[in-house]
Amino acid sequence: MSCFSICIPVVITGFVYYQLSMSKAARQAIDQNLANLTQVKDRTEEILHNVEQDSFQLAMDPQMNEASLKPGYSTDYLVQNKLIDVITRKRNMNRLIGDIMLYRFGDDFVLSSEFGNVLRKRNKMTDDIFKIPIESKRAQWTWLPYGKEKGYLTFWRQLTNPNDGSNWGILMYQVKIDVLQNDLKDMSGTAALYVRDTQGEILFSSPGASPALLADSRVKDFLGSEDSAKNSYIQDERGNTYLYTYVKTALGRTYVSVIPREWIAREFMWIQWLVALIVILVVGLSIGITMLHLRRIYNPIEQLIKYGEQLSFGNMRETVENEASFLKECMDHLKDETHKINSYVSRIEPTMREKFLQMLLEWNPLIRHSLNEDCLTHRIHSSGIYSVMVVDIENLHKEGRFLKDDEPIVAYSAANMMNELLQTGQFLISGYILNSHDGKATAILYPGKEMSTDNFLHQIRRYAIEVRHSMTEIMKIEVSVGIGKVYTHIADASISYQEAKKALQQRIYGKNEGVFFVGDGNKMHRNTSQIFPQSVETRMIQALRAGDVGKALEELRHFSESICTSEDPGFIYQCYFVLLASLLLALNSEGGNMYHVLSENVLFEELRECRTSMEIHDWFTDRLFGLFLKVLQEENKGKAKSAVEQICEYIRGHALEGVSLVQCSELVGMNPSYFSSLFKKETGINFVEFTIQCKLEQSKSMLVKTDMSIREIASAVGFSDRHFIRIFQKYNNTTPNQFRVMYRKT
């Protein structure tokens, strides 16, 4: 009984809610469908407008007009190839365009971006050009026989001589209809969408949309209405009801959306399923509770059996022994792994001799007085000839495999590679390989047998080249090698070490040999009168302000080439720091927030860490130029927002004076087309719609505060009385008269 007392109210409530929801959904579907169709119209019109605008720009291209009117054009294949390159670039810039064709009246060939020079008699696609009704219009979207067969919707435009206005040819864009249809499918959802031209013919539709839905006479009468937007439920001959919605554009195209009424009902099928699920759950729960109580009442023996099984479950002693054995095996495994790790750590930990050699390279004062004794202790010959080689990792920041903190790990791999090559015996040298903490690998080298200094240096060079080659081929890591001078006592290894590091500084002025000797830089040929290239810096800043990254990169290259001729690392670094400071000052002059830039980025520290000309170049292009353009873009965005706010305030104060887009764009010094897109981006609505809303706000004030008639108010705000009533009702959900009565009473 209690089950029925729960189910009956649930069923009744669900039925009532379903009916109310369907009634509300039918009203909401009309408004929602009109809004969706308007968005589809705006996006599709933008796509079509881009093709039209692109064809116009191509038609007005001076190169095309000059070439096509040039004497001997029909046999000048060089000129024809240039035109083919022009239309090919245009086609490649738009995924919609399948082919662009150019035909000059009187020629027996057509230029195609896809096929090049095509003779009329050899390809039937050229027949489409002669089916274009050029007498009726100058430009039009249309279907042509061969283009339709290939899946192309055609937009053609007559080409006009800018000097005398005569028509000299046709430019034809073949647009991929499947791409347009897929765009409509993505935007339409469950609705069938159609795009009709000014003659009422279907240009294209969403995939699966049947033309029969627009063939009914009642539908044609509905679409022939003069209203710019309208919707209605229409029933066809089979009794199926559809929601028809259309929006017309200023160019005469009509966008139509068709949704079956039953699809709207499907959105509320969840109510029926929810009611059924609740009923099933209530009935099932009732049956389950009843069965549970019956089992507890009439089956006490089963309860006793289960209780006994729980008391006598398992053998406790056997379980404990198994657990102890398992724990013992785990502990033994952990001990083995701990031993392996300790063994590995002891092998890689620096030995006492390596620590001594590291102190020797840094010339630690603690070993000065006992140098000879320490050399004997560590079995190092203090006399002989020695040279130090330093291996440094190149451009690790470009390796996606490593992080910035992985330099010591990579240096450790380089040290192992150096040690393995040294032990092969193919080089007549020996030495001690050290892994320093600053991400470099170091080798203190000495000859394996008696040899001259020149031969010793030759062997070191061979060894250094092989190290670079092995690191590149095996580890896929680029390294540079610096080599110090040869000295006759181990105590001078610290001098050779500093020279090796100094030799690596040659990378800063663009030398890419990979192996550097300290004496390679020829100081006699340096430009001692080198000055800072300020003119190059100025052009670089101007390019960045204009957003021309390509020009800025070119000027950065000129800047580097200019300062690197000095071959003075100190001067080169200082020039880069001055350039960084100048870019920051330029950014500050453009309105950038320097406090945020400098507090969130350690730019000077990052630049100081760059060691090669390539690293510095990459840092400027990837890091600083990107930061400069980002901050500049944010500042420009703020200026754009301020300009839009200024115009919005101007429109509110001058709405009744007939403000125009051109007028407003001139007030803020912007191009009308750019300002239009900027206005919509900032406000969410287009310029015309905002102007209409401002006029309607003025009309509300007139309705409440004056006794002017509806016709007079409509005329004052720039509408006909009929159009004014329809627009007012669309935005306010009430008529002007109802609004006046409502607010005058209050």
Summary of the structure (lengths in Angstrom):
residues: 746
radius of gyration: 41.5
end to end distance: 55.2
largest distance: 116.9
contacts: 2114
relative contact order: 0.04
helix: 63%
strand: 14%
